[in-house]
Amino acid sequence: MTTPATWVLLRGLMREQRHWGGFPAQFQAVVQAPVVCLDFAGNGSQHHKTSASSVPAMLQDLRSQLREQGHRPPYRVLALSLGAMVAVDWASHYPAELEKVVLINTSLAPYNPFYHRLRPANYAALISFAGRMLAG
């Protein structure tokens, strides 16, 4: 009997695995497969590392974490926000490593332009804030 693929749960910007709360245990009971929650460098269990400055660098760090923890592909990924952006990069560059990818609340520009992510009523406040920040 083969072991089912490990589910990898990825959160968004400035979040860590503790933000999942009790979800990983509940999810594992449903999917009957190993579930691992990873943190991006600079957050949670990886707070001692310098945050990566690009999605590809974030991906390489996550892949290293999985190898160091003894997990091997194929993986199934459930990813939220920035985690979803990293998951898309993963699927693009290492498709053989992924069996399934579930994306939640992505901010990917080609699929979700900024004007779909921001409320028009907030444009004036955002422009005002940006102006104040640029003025110093």
C-alpha positions as CSV (number, residue, x, y, z in Angstrom):
1,M,0.0,0.0,0.0
2,T,1.4,3.4,-0.9
3,T,1.4,6.4,1.4
4,P,-0.8,9.2,0.2
5,A,0.9,12.4,-1.0
6,T,1.7,14.9,1.7
7,W,-0.5,18.0,1.8
8,V,1.5,21.2,2.2
9,L,-0.4,24.2,3.7
10,L,0.9,27.7,2.9
11,R,-0.3,31.0,4.4
12,G,0.0,34.5,3.1
13,L,2.3,37.5,3.7
14,M,3.2,38.1,7.4
15,R,1.4,34.9,8.5
16,E,2.6,31.8,10.1
17,Q,1.4,28.2,10.5
18,R,-0.2,29.0,13.9
19,H,-2.7,31.2,12.0
20,W,-4.2,28.0,10.6
21,G,-5.5,27.2,14.2
22,G,-7.1,23.8,14.4
23,F,-7.7,23.5,10.6
24,P,-4.6,21.2,9.9
25,A,-5.8,18.5,12.3
26,Q,-9.4,18.7,10.9
27,F,-8.1,18.7,7.3
28,Q,-5.8,15.7,8.0
29,A,-8.8,13.7,9.5
30,V,-10.7,14.3,6.3
31,V,-8.0,13.7,3.7
32,Q,-6.4,10.8,5.6
33,A,-3.0,11.9,4.4
34,P,0.0,13.6,6.1
35,V,-0.4,17.4,6.4
36,V,2.5,19.8,7.0
37,C,2.3,23.5,7.6
38,L,5.3,25.6,6.4
39,D,6.4,29.1,7.3
40,F,8.1,31.5,5.0
41,A,11.5,32.7,6.0
42,G,11.2,35.6,8.6
43,N,7.9,34.2,10.0
44,G,6.8,31.8,12.6
45,S,9.2,28.8,13.0
46,Q,11.4,30.5,10.4
47,H,11.6,33.8,12.2
48,H,15.4,33.5,12.5
49,K,15.9,33.6,8.7
50,T,15.9,36.7,6.6
51,S,12.7,37.0,4.6
52,A,13.1,36.2,0.9
53,S,12.7,39.1,-1.5
54,S,11.1,37.1,-4.4
55,V,8.6,34.4,-5.0
56,P,11.2,32.1,-6.5
57,A,13.4,32.5,-3.4
58,M,10.5,31.8,-1.2
59,L,9.8,28.6,-3.2
60,Q,13.3,27.4,-2.9
61,D,13.3,27.9,0.9
62,L,10.0,25.9,1.2
63,R,11.3,23.1,-0.9
64,S,14.4,23.0,1.3
65,Q,12.3,22.9,4.4
66,L,10.3,19.9,3.0
67,R,13.5,18.0,2.2
68,E,15.0,18.8,5.6
69,Q,11.8,17.4,7.3
70,G,12.0,14.2,5.3
71,H,9.1,14.9,3.0
72,R,9.3,13.8,-0.6
73,P,7.2,14.6,-3.7
74,P,4.6,14.3,-5.0
75,Y,2.9,17.0,-2.8
76,R,-0.6,18.3,-2.7
77,V,-0.7,22.0,-1.9
78,L,-3.4,24.1,-0.3
79,A,-2.3,27.7,-0.5
80,L,-3.7,31.1,0.6
81,S,-2.8,34.5,-0.8
82,L,1.0,34.9,-1.1
83,G,1.2,31.2,-0.5
84,A,-0.9,30.7,-3.6
85,M,1.5,32.9,-5.7
86,V,4.3,30.7,-4.5
87,A,2.3,27.5,-5.4
88,V,1.7,28.8,-8.9
89,D,5.5,29.4,-9.3
90,W,6.1,25.9,-7.9
91,A,3.7,24.3,-10.4
92,S,5.2,26.3,-13.2
93,H,8.8,25.3,-12.5
94,Y,8.5,21.9,-10.8
95,P,5.2,20.4,-12.1
96,A,6.4,16.8,-11.4
97,E,6.6,17.6,-7.7
98,L,2.9,18.5,-7.4
99,E,-0.1,16.2,-7.6
100,K,-2.7,18.8,-6.8
101,V,-2.8,22.5,-6.1
102,V,-5.7,24.3,-4.4
103,L,-5.4,28.1,-4.6
104,I,-7.4,30.5,-2.3
105,N,-7.6,34.3,-2.5
106,T,-4.8,34.7,-5.0
107,S,-3.5,38.1,-5.9
108,L,-2.0,37.1,-9.2
109,A,-2.1,40.1,-11.5
110,P,-3.0,38.2,-14.7
111,Y,-6.0,36.6,-13.0
112,N,-7.0,39.2,-10.4
113,P,-6.1,42.8,-11.4
114,F,-5.7,45.4,-8.7
115,Y,-9.0,47.0,-9.5
116,H,-10.8,43.8,-8.5
117,R,-8.8,43.6,-5.3
118,L,-9.4,47.2,-4.2
119,R,-12.7,48.9,-3.6
120,P,-13.1,52.1,-5.7
121,A,-14.3,54.0,-2.6
122,N,-10.8,53.5,-1.1
123,Y,-8.8,54.8,-4.1
124,A,-8.7,58.4,-2.8
125,A,-7.5,57.3,0.6
126,L,-4.9,55.1,-0.9
127,I,-3.6,57.8,-3.2
128,S,-3.5,60.3,-0.3
129,F,-1.6,57.8,1.8
130,A,0.9,57.1,-1.0
131,G,1.4,60.9,-1.5
132,R,2.1,61.4,2.2
133,M,4.6,58.5,2.2
134,L,6.4,59.8,-0.9
135,A,6.6,63.3,0.6
136,G,8.3,62.0,3.7
